[in-house]
Amino acid sequence: MNARKYAYKILLDIEQNNAFSNIAVNKELRGKDISSVDRRLIRELVYGVLENKIYLDFIISKLSNTKMNKMDRKVIIILRIGLYQIIFLDKIPAFAAVSESVNIMKKINPRAAGFTNGILRNYLRNQEKIKIPSLKENLEMHLSIQYSHPLWLVKKWLNEFGQDFTMKLLKANNETPKLSIRVNTLKTTKEKLIKMLQTEGVEVDKNTNAEECLHLDHVGNIEELKSYQEGLFQIQDESSMLVGLVLNPKSGECIVDVCAAPGGKTTHIAQIMKNQGQIIARDIYPHKLNLIKENAKKLGIENIIVQEFDAQKIDVDLIQKADRVLVDAPCSGLGIIRRKPELKYNKTPDHIKEITKIQLEILKNASQYVKDNGVLVYSTCTIEKEENIEVIKKFIEYDKNFEIIDVNPYIPKKFRGEEKMIQLYPHIHHTDGFFICKLRKKS
């Protein structure tokens, strides 16, 4: 099977099953005998199509007499893959992109092969005539199509952030993020890991801000690295590492992580605690809890107790038992669009409204587990104010026993700001979009 067929299968899985792109890619490629060159092309096609879906669909709509909502989804996906190669990938000749797309279509839907050939060749003949609305004609529509973000989201960000900020944010969301890892200091040192990775042919950039963070390039299949298999590092964005630093757990303490899966922050907390004390890691999905167990075992962590529990419910047995509680709340994920571009298409204003209710409910419940003088940390991987500062304001109004603590002393200088809370943006901080707030329970 060639790279384009794999990309098609992954994109279909994402469309049909609302699968996360990273999970769909890993599921399809795991254990397959695919060259590193083809693996790179598959990822390029999958993420390229997802990042530019609205733009590609705009072009298809201009080339076809058949309305998009009347087309077979499989045909649309093949057309997107073909157009993406023609428009964005100089290394692939246009004729090859057309012929490969037609060949795949012949196997999937032979009757649509001619239609596919016609649309792609029509683009090659008439590409100069296809124009998106200009900035002056329609700013919102231009940005929505150019950067493939839903119109409602573009309007929202323009209203909140202004034109210059929004344009830079949209552009950053379509850029490929660096692969960040966290050195597992329970098993190795930063220097030792760098040497080992380099012997495995991986390029390592240690020019990071968080002490335990490294950026990797030319990795290939990361699961095949001996350093990965031995649990010498954990894949984790630098922004996510700040949560453990802000929580600042101490060896011997009792920590509760109420929304722990898949466990990146949980295992980082255990690492900071030097494997001493107790971390109660909870989630509602058993398969995700298994991920925490697997990660902990591989990393050599022994102080995590994994429990299935719904954070929207109260556990009376835990009331005032925890020194520190982490609420890494379920959120819209609109801060990690550059990692999971599909997220921008399946969120709505109503979804954000609903999720904020859940976030506040979880925060209220989790706060009851905190001892007097204990710490409560709230974090999300979104940049939406409703899910971040607004949730905190409502919570403080609800429970006057908690006060906001300045996060700045706990984080690297580059990320420090004027506010006590921290909001990271991809185009400013070159990390995922992330929010962290630290609260203390008064005695």
N, C-alpha and C positions, 0 to 999 in steps of 0.2 A: 504494500500500500504506500502511495507517495505522500509527501508532506501535506499537500492540499486536501487530500481525502481525510487525513487525520484532523486537519483544521476544521473541515466541514463537520465532521462527527462531533467535535468538541463544541463548536458554535451552536449546533442543533441541540445538544444536551443543555446548554445554557438557556437557549430560547424556550425549549419545551418544558424543562423541569425547574426553571429558575435557579439553576446550579451556579455556585460561585465559580468564577473563571479559574482560580488557582486549583480548586478541588477537581473541576472537570478536566483540566489539563493533566494533572497528576494521575487521575484515575485512568485516563485513556493511554497515557504513555508509560505508566509503571510496568516494568518487566518486559517491555517490547525491545526488540533488537533494532534500534533506530540510531543512525549516526548522529554525532553532535551537530553536524551541519544541518541535518534535517530537523533535529530538535529545535535549533534556533529559528529555522524558517517557520516551523509550526507555531511556535510562540509568537513570532513576529506577525504572522497572519491572524492568529486569534486575537491578540491584543490590539493590533492595528485596526482590524475590522470593528472591534468593540469601541475603541476610542473614537472612531470616525463614522459611526453608524448613521447618524442623522445626515451628515454630509453625503455619504454614499447613497443613502435612500433618496435624497434630494435629486441627485444626478439620475438615478434610475427612473424617478418619476418624470423627469424631463425627457428621457429617451424613449419611454414606453407609452403606448396608447392605452395599455391596460392599467387600471388603477392599482396602487400598491395593495389595497385591502382585498383585491380580487386575485392576487397572485398567491401561488403555493409558497409557503414559508421556506421550503427547501430550495426552491428556485431563487428566491430573494437572497438566501445565504450564499449560494454559488455565485450569483451576480456580484454580491459585495466582495467576496474573495477575489474574483477576477478584476473588478475595478480597483480594488486596493492595490493589487500588484502593478497595474498599469499606471496608476496615478502616483503612488508613493515609493515603489521599489524600482529604482533605476537599474539594479543589477539583473532584473528579470525582463527579457525582451517581451514586448507587447504581444507578439504572435504566440509566444509560449504561454502567456497568461490566458489568452483566448482559447487556444487549442486544449489546454489542460482543463479549463473550466467546462468546455463542451464535452470532453471525454468523461469527466465525472458525471455530468448531467445525463449522458447517454445511459449510464449504469443506474442512475437514481430515478430518472423520469425521461425516457427516450423522446417522448413527444415534445418536451420542452427544450431539447438540444438546439433546434433551429432558432427558437426564440432567444436563447442564451447567446448564441453566436451573433444573432442580429443586433441585440442590445450592445454587446461589447464592441462590435465593429462600428456600430453607429456612433459610439463614444469616440473612437479613434478618428472618425471622419469629422465629427462636429464638436470636439471638445472646446474649441476656441469660442464657440457660440453660447456655451452654457455658463451663465453668470449667476452668482448668488446676489441677493440684495446688498447694496453698498452700505457702509456705515452711515452715510448721509441719508440715504433712502429710508432705511429702517434699521436702526442701531440694534435693537433687541433681536430681530430676525437674523441679521448678519452674524451676530455673535453666536446665536443658537446653532446655525448651520455650520459656520466656519469651524467652531470648536466642538460641535456635536454634544451640546448640553440642552436638556429640555427647556423650552421657552419659559415656563413658569419659574424655573430655577434661575435662569439668566435675569429675568425681571426682578426676582427677589434680591439677588446679589447686587444688581445695579442700584436698587433702592437703598440697600444697607451699606454698601461699600463704595459706590461711585464707579465711574467708567474705567479709570486707569487701573484701580485695584482689581476690578472684576476681570478685565482683559488679561492681566498678568496671572490671576488665579486660574482662569480657564486654560490658558496656555500651559501652565505648570501641571494641571491635571492630566494633560495629554502627553506629558513627558515620561520616559521610562525611569522609574526610581532606582536608586542604587540598592544593591542587595546588602542589607545590614545584618550582622550577626553579633551575638553577645558571647564573649569569652566565658567559658564555664570555669571560674577560678577555684571551684572545688576539686577540679581534676588537673588543671594545667595553669600556665601563666600566659599572658598576652604574647610575650616574646617567643616562648616555645611553640605556641599555636601558629604564629606568623611563619616561623621556619617550616613547620610541618605542612602548612597549606601551600607554601611556595614549592616545596618538594613534590607536592601533588599537582603542580602546574597551575595553581590559582594565583591570580594577581591580588595583592592585598594592599589596601589603602588604610593606613592607621591615622590619617589626618581627620579625626572625628572629635566630637566634643565630650560625649559620655565616655568615661574611663574604660569601660569594658566593651566598647563598641568598635567593630572593624567593618569596613566596606570591602566587598569582594567583587571580582570581575573574572571573566573567562572560567566560569565554574564548571560548565557542562552539566552532568546529572549529579546534583549535590548529594543525593542519597548514596552514591557510589564512593564518596570520599571516605577514607579510613577515619579521618578526624571527626567526620559527622557520625559515623557508625559507633565510634568510641565515646560519643557524648562530650566532646571537647568544646562544643559550642551549640548555641541555640539560635535559630533564625528569629530575629526580632528587630523591628524598626527602632531607631534611636529615640524617637518620641515616646514610644511605649516603655523604654527603659527608664524614662524619667519618673514614671509612676512609682516604681520601687524605691527610687532615691527620695522622692517626696514623702512616701509612707515612712521611710527611715526606721524599719523594724530593728529590734535588738535581739540578740541571742537569748533564748529562754522564754521569750514572750509568747502569748497566745494571739494568733492572727486569724481573722476570718475573711475569706475572699468569697463574696456571695455570688458572683457571676464569673467563675474562674476559667471556664473552658475557652480556648484549648490549652491554656496553662503557661503561656509565655511570661506573664507578670508573676504568676504564682511561683514558678521555678526561680525567677529572678529574686523574689522575696526570700525564698529558702536559701539561695546562694548568699545573699547579704547577711542572713542569720547564721551562716556557716553551718547549716544543717542542724541547728540546735533550736529547741523550742517546739512549737506546734502550729501548723497552718491547717485550718479547716477549709478545704477547697470545695465549693458547691456549684452545681449547675442542674438544669432540669433534663438534660439529654444524656442518657447512659453512654451512647457512642462517643460523645464529646468528653465525658468523664474518663473513658478508657484512654483517650489521647493524653490526658494529664498523667495518668498512671504510667503509660508507655514512656512519655517524655521524662518523668521523674526517675524512672528506673534507668533509662539510658544515661541521664545526667548524674546518676549516683546520689540522688536526693532521697532522704529517708524520713523527713519530718512533715510530710504532707499527708493529711487524712482526707480522702476523697469521699464526698457524700452527695447523693442525689437529693436535691431539695429545691423547691420553688421559692425564689427570692421575694415573690409577691405575697408570700405567707410568712407568718411570725413563728419562730421557733422559741417557745417559752423557756426551754432548757438553756438557751444561750444568752438570755438577757443579762446584761452587765458582766459578761464573762471575758470579753475580748479587750486586750490592750490596744489593738489597732484593727480597724475594719476597712476593707477595700470594696468600693462599689464601682467596678468597671462596667458601667451600665450598658444594656442593649441600646443601640442608637441607630440613626439613619445611615451611618457610615459614610457621610458625605465629605469626610476628611481623607478618606483612603481611595478616592476615585482613581488616582493614578495606579493603584495596585489592583483594584477591582472595578474597572470601568463600567461593568454592567450595572453597578449600583445606581448610577445617575438616571437610568431609564426606568427603574421599577420603584422609585419613590415618588410620593405625591405630598402636597401640603397636608392632606388629611392624615397621611401616615405619620408625619412629624407631630401633628397634634395628638394623635393617639399614643405615640411612643413617649411623649413628655409626661403623660399621666402615669405610665408604667414606671418611668424613671423616678418620679417623685415618690411613688408608692414604695418602690424598692429602697430608696434612700431613707424614707421614714422608718421602714421596718429594720433596716440594717443599723440605724442609729441607736436602736434599743439594745444592741449587743455590746455597745461601747461602755467601758468602765468610766468612772469619774476621772477626769484628767486624761482620758484616753483620746485616741486620734481616729478620725473618720476621713477617708480620702474618696473623692468622687471624680471619675474620669470618663471621657468618651472619645471616640475617634471621629468626631464630627466638628464642623465649624459653625453650626447653627446656634444662634444665641438662645432660642427657645429651649434647646436641649441642654444648654450649659448654664450660663449666668442666670437665666430666668428660673431654672429649676432650683438653683442654689438660693436665690432670693425667696422663692416660695417656701423652701425648707427652713430657712432662718426665721421667716415669719411664723412658721408652724411651731418650731422648737427653739425657744430663746436660750436654751441651755448650751447651744453650740455657737462658737465664734470662729471666724475665718482666720487662719494662720497664713502668714506670708510664705509662699513656696520658694521664693528666690534664693534664700540661703542654701537650699538643698540641691540646686540644679546648676549645671555648667553656665559660665558667664554669658555665652552666646545666646542663651535662651531667656535670660533674665529680662524683666520688664518693669514698668512703673506700677502695675497692678499686683495685688497679692496673689491673684490666680494667674494661670498661664494659658494663653490660647496660641497655638502654633498654626502656621499656614504654610502650605507647600512652596509657594513662590517666595516667601520671606525667609523661612527657616530651613528649607530644603529637607524637610521631614514630612511625614504624614500630618494632616490636619488633626490637632489633638487638643483636648482641654483637660486641665487638672486643677482641682481645688482641694485644699487641706483644711479640715475643721477640727477644733478641739472641744471636747465636752468639759464644761466648767464643773468644778467640784461643788 
